[in-house]
Amino acid sequence: MKKHNFYAGPSILSQYTIKNTADAIIDFAGTGLSILEVSHRSKEFVAVIEEARLLVKELLDVPEGYSVLFLGGGASMQFCMVPYNLLKTKASYLETGTWAVNAIKEARLFGEVDVVASSKVANFSFIPKDFSVPSDSDYFHFTTNNTIYGTEIRKDPDVGVRLVADMSSDIFSRPVDVSKYDLIYAGAQKNLAPAGVTIVIVREDALGKVERPIPTMLDYRTHIKKDSMFNTPPVLPIFSALQTLRYYKQLGGVSAIEKTDIAKADKLYSAIDGSRMFKGTVTNPEDRSIMNVTFVMKPEYQELEKDFIDFASTKGIVGIKGHRSVGGFRASLYNALPMESVDVLVNAMKEFETKN
């Protein structure tokens, strides 16, 4: 039976990425060696990381003066690296979910943190509006997409200070005005590659402004100078990332991907909103994520939640159980998920509703 993978991360990858990565595990670039065993300084792998860097810049239209880095440690490492390198006196943060909370906690180790707004009071089920960011903030940090709670910010804020964003779960799903940002970071395991590499896009002249000493490995300038090769980078995930980036270019780039992603999300949200059995957890359409759709059973049907997950599994649907802090269901519609899988889920919801 074909599987329809709605896991939130690690998550679905394109067949293009999986096949090319599998082939390289057997024989990488005609070397007779596996990608798992080659030197990261071999000319074949240096070509991989250089092409991946150029494709990130091309797909996101990255301006001059920015470096693209491939680092380890996940997005969680960036929670401390960002303030270590950028926070001089005060930074502003938007609190919209678990990962934003964690980023705020780390930043407070380095200076004053102003939480300009929070949706915690409503279990992070909306994106705060009408907040102001102090003009003396070194930067404004926000999480673009909240995988657990199903909310998303799909435009670059105009707040009067430089931006920093965690785009781990929606990077390459929309065009971004990178020129507004000092730094963008994204763990790979949602929309790009297997876990193990984190993309960082950093404005070079934003660095070197803090007075504190920075450990070598936590200084972005170290990795810029060494082209992400200061220590052994995560070779396999970077190779897989390159395959995904090539695939995105074949699809027509980020604008084309965005249209498809919106169509997938619209289809599923329409099914939820039109259902007598299911309801969405994010009620404001403009706050709804097109990457992670969260929904629950209406109160009178709550005892059927497990039954629906079991029923969905008979259709090949996997990964739709909601996070424990929200409950219900979560369907992750990342770039690699085909419309066919959304159709299968929608039909399963309708069939289950009819039967019950």
C-alpha positions in Angstrom: 0.0 0.0 0.0 1.3 3.5 -0.9 2.0 5.6 2.2 0.9 9.2 2.5 3.4 10.9 4.9 2.0 13.7 7.0 4.7 13.6 9.7 5.8 17.0 11.0 9.5 16.2 10.9 11.6 14.4 10.0 9.2 14.5 7.2 8.5 13.7 3.6 11.2 14.2 1.0 10.7 14.2 -2.8 11.4 10.9 -4.6 14.0 12.9 -6.6 15.9 13.6 -3.4 15.5 10.1 -2.0 16.6 8.3 -5.2 19.6 10.5 -5.9 20.7 10.2 -2.3 20.3 6.5 -2.3 22.4 6.3 -5.5 25.1 8.4 -4.0 25.3 6.1 -0.9 26.3 3.4 -3.4 28.5 5.5 -5.7 29.1 9.2 -5.2 29.8 11.2 -8.3 31.5 8.2 -10.0 34.2 8.0 -7.4 33.5 4.4 -6.5 33.0 5.5 -2.9 29.9 6.1 -0.9 28.9 9.7 0.0 29.0 8.3 3.6 32.8 7.8 3.4 34.2 10.5 1.2 36.3 13.4 2.4 34.4 16.6 2.9 37.4 18.3 1.3 37.4 16.2 -1.8 36.8 18.2 -5.0 33.6 16.2 -5.6 32.0 17.2 -2.3 33.3 20.8 -2.4 31.4 21.1 -5.7 28.2 19.8 -3.9 28.4 22.4 -1.1 29.2 25.2 -3.5 26.3 24.4 -5.8 23.9 24.1 -2.8 25.0 27.6 -1.6 24.4 29.1 -5.0 21.0 27.5 -5.3 19.9 28.8 -1.9 20.9 32.3 -3.1 19.1 31.9 -6.4 15.9 30.4 -5.0 15.6 33.1 -2.3 17.1 35.9 -4.3 19.7 36.5 -1.6 21.4 40.0 -2.1 25.1 40.7 -2.1 26.7 40.9 1.3 25.1 37.8 2.7 26.7 34.4 3.4 24.9 31.0 3.2 26.2 28.6 5.8 25.6 24.8 6.4 26.0 24.1 10.1 25.3 21.4 12.6 23.4 21.6 15.9 19.9 22.1 14.5 17.8 25.2 14.8 18.0 24.9 18.5 21.7 25.8 18.4 20.8 29.0 16.6 18.7 30.0 19.6 22.0 30.8 21.4 24.2 31.6 18.4 21.9 34.4 17.2 22.1 36.4 20.5 25.7 35.5 21.0 26.6 37.2 17.8 23.9 39.9 17.4 22.5 40.9 20.8 24.4 44.0 22.1 22.0 45.4 24.6 18.3 44.5 23.8 16.5 42.3 21.4 12.7 41.9 20.7 11.0 38.6 20.4 7.5 37.5 19.3 6.2 34.5 21.4 4.1 32.3 19.2 4.9 28.8 20.2 7.3 26.3 21.8 10.3 27.1 19.7 9.8 30.8 20.2 9.7 30.2 23.9 13.0 28.3 23.7 14.6 31.0 21.6 13.6 33.6 24.2 15.0 31.6 27.0 18.4 31.3 25.4 18.5 35.0 24.4 18.0 36.1 28.0 21.4 34.6 28.8 23.0 37.4 26.7 21.0 40.5 27.3 17.7 42.2 27.7 14.8 40.5 25.9 11.6 42.4 25.2 8.7 40.0 24.4 6.6 42.4 22.3 3.6 40.1 22.2 2.5 36.6 22.9 -0.4 34.2 22.1 0.4 31.9 25.0 -2.9 32.8 26.7 -4.8 31.0 23.9 -2.4 28.0 23.6 -0.7 29.8 20.7 -3.7 29.4 18.5 -3.3 32.8 16.8 -0.6 35.3 15.6 -0.5 38.5 17.8 -1.3 41.7 15.9 -0.9 45.4 16.6 2.3 45.2 18.6 5.2 47.6 18.5 8.9 46.8 18.4 11.2 49.3 20.3 13.4 51.2 17.8 16.4 50.6 20.0 16.2 46.8 19.6 19.2 45.2 18.1 16.9 42.9 16.1 13.4 41.5 16.1 13.2 37.7 16.2 10.1 35.7 15.2 9.3 32.1 14.2 7.6 32.1 10.8 5.8 28.8 11.1 4.7 27.1 14.3 4.5 23.4 13.6 2.8 22.3 16.8 0.1 24.9 16.8 -0.6 25.4 13.1 0.0 29.1 12.8 2.2 30.9 10.3 3.5 34.4 9.4 3.6 34.5 5.6 5.0 38.0 5.1 8.1 39.9 6.1 7.2 42.2 9.0 7.7 46.0 8.7 8.8 46.9 12.2 11.5 49.5 11.8 14.4 47.2 13.0 16.4 44.4 11.5 14.8 41.0 11.4 15.9 37.6 12.5 13.7 34.6 11.7 13.5 30.9 12.4 12.1 29.5 9.1 12.7 25.8 9.9 9.4 24.5 8.8 8.4 26.8 5.9 11.6 27.9 4.2 11.3 27.7 0.4 7.5 27.8 0.6 7.2 31.6 -0.3 9.4 34.4 -1.6 11.3 36.3 1.2 12.7 39.8 1.1 16.1 38.7 2.5 17.3 42.3 2.5 15.1 43.0 5.6 16.9 40.3 7.6 20.2 40.2 9.5 19.8 36.4 9.8 17.5 33.6 8.7 18.0 30.0 9.9 16.3 26.8 9.2 16.7 23.2 10.3 16.6 20.9 7.3 14.2 18.2 8.4 11.0 19.8 7.3 11.4 21.1 3.8 14.9 20.3 2.7 16.8 17.2 3.8 17.3 14.6 6.5 18.0 16.0 10.0 21.6 17.1 10.6 22.2 20.3 8.8 20.9 23.8 9.4 21.0 26.5 6.8 21.9 30.0 8.0 21.7 33.1 5.8 23.5 35.9 7.5 24.3 39.5 6.6 28.0 39.8 6.9 28.2 43.4 8.1 25.8 42.7 11.0 28.6 40.6 12.6 31.5 41.7 14.8 29.5 44.4 16.7 29.2 42.7 20.1 32.0 43.2 22.7 31.7 39.8 24.3 34.2 37.1 23.2 32.5 34.4 21.2 33.7 30.8 21.2 35.2 29.8 17.8 32.5 27.3 16.9 29.7 29.7 17.8 31.1 32.6 15.8 29.4 32.9 12.4 32.6 34.6 11.1 34.5 31.4 11.6 32.1 29.5 9.3 32.0 32.3 6.7 35.8 32.4 6.5 36.1 28.6 6.2 33.1 28.1 3.8 31.2 26.0 6.3 34.3 23.7 6.4 35.9 24.7 9.8 35.0 21.3 11.0 33.6 18.3 9.2 30.1 19.4 8.0 27.1 17.0 7.9 28.0 15.6 4.4 25.0 13.4 3.7 22.3 15.9 4.7 24.0 18.6 2.6 24.1 16.3 -0.4 20.4 15.6 0.1 19.7 19.3 0.5 21.3 19.9 -2.9 19.0 17.4 -4.5 16.0 19.1 -3.0 17.2 22.5 -4.2 17.7 21.2 -7.7 14.2 19.7 -7.5 12.8 23.1 -6.4 14.4 24.8 -9.3 12.9 22.2 -11.7 9.5 23.0 -10.2 9.8 26.6 -11.2 11.2 28.1 -8.0 9.7 29.3 -4.8 6.8 31.3 -6.4 5.5 28.2 -8.2 5.9 26.1 -5.1 3.9 28.6 -3.0 1.0 28.3 -5.4 0.9 24.6 -5.1 1.3 24.7 -1.3 -1.6 27.2 -1.0 -3.8 25.0 -3.2 -3.1 21.9 -1.0 -3.8 23.8 2.2 -7.0 25.4 0.8 -8.4 22.0 -0.1 -7.8 20.6 3.4 -9.0 23.6 5.3 -12.2 23.7 3.1 -12.8 20.1 4.0 -12.4 20.8 7.7 -14.5 23.9 7.7 -17.3 22.1 5.8 -17.3 19.1 8.1 -19.9 18.2 10.7 -17.3 16.2 12.6 -14.0 18.0 12.4 -13.0 21.6 13.3 -9.8 23.6 12.9 -7.8 24.8 16.0 -6.8 28.0 14.3 -9.9 30.0 13.5 -8.5 33.1 11.9 -7.8 32.2 8.2 -4.9 34.7 7.9 -3.1 33.0 10.8 -3.4 29.5 9.5 -0.3 27.6 8.4 -0.2 26.2 5.0 2.6 23.8 6.2 1.0 22.3 9.3 -2.8 22.0 9.4 -4.1 21.3 13.0 -7.6 20.2 13.7 -9.7 18.2 16.2 -13.0 16.4 16.5 -15.9 18.5 17.6 -16.8 17.9 21.3 -19.6 15.4 20.5 -17.2 13.2 18.5 -14.0 13.4 20.6 -14.2 9.8 21.6 -13.6 8.9 17.9 -10.2 10.5 17.6 -8.3 7.2 17.9 -10.8 5.5 15.7 -10.1 8.0 12.9 -6.3 7.6 13.2 -6.8 3.9 12.9 -9.1 4.3 10.0 -6.8 6.7 8.2 -3.9 4.1 8.6 -6.0 1.7 6.5 -5.8 4.2 3.7 -2.0 4.5 4.0 -2.1 7.8 5.9 0.6 8.1 8.5 1.8 10.9 10.8 -1.5 12.8 11.4 -1.7 12.5 15.2 -1.5 15.9 16.8 1.2 17.0 19.2 0.4 16.1 22.8 0.1 19.8 23.8 -2.7 20.3 21.2 -4.2 16.9 20.7 -6.3 16.0 17.8 -4.7 15.8 14.4 -1.9 17.5 12.4 -1.4 17.2 8.7 1.9 18.5 7.6 1.8 19.6 3.9 5.4 20.3 3.2 6.6 21.1 -0.3 7.3 17.4 -1.2 3.8 16.2 -0.3 1.8 15.6 -3.5 -1.8 16.8 -3.9 -2.7 13.2 -4.2 -2.0 12.7 -0.5 -4.2 15.6 0.4 -7.0 14.1 -1.7 -6.6 10.8 0.1 -6.9 12.4 3.5 -9.9 14.5 2.6 -11.7 11.5 1.2 -10.9 9.5 4.3 -12.3 12.3 6.5 -15.5 12.3 4.4 -15.8 8.5 4.5 -15.3 8.3 8.2 -17.8 11.1 8.8 -20.4 9.3 6.7 -19.9 6.0 8.6 -20.1 7.6 12.0 
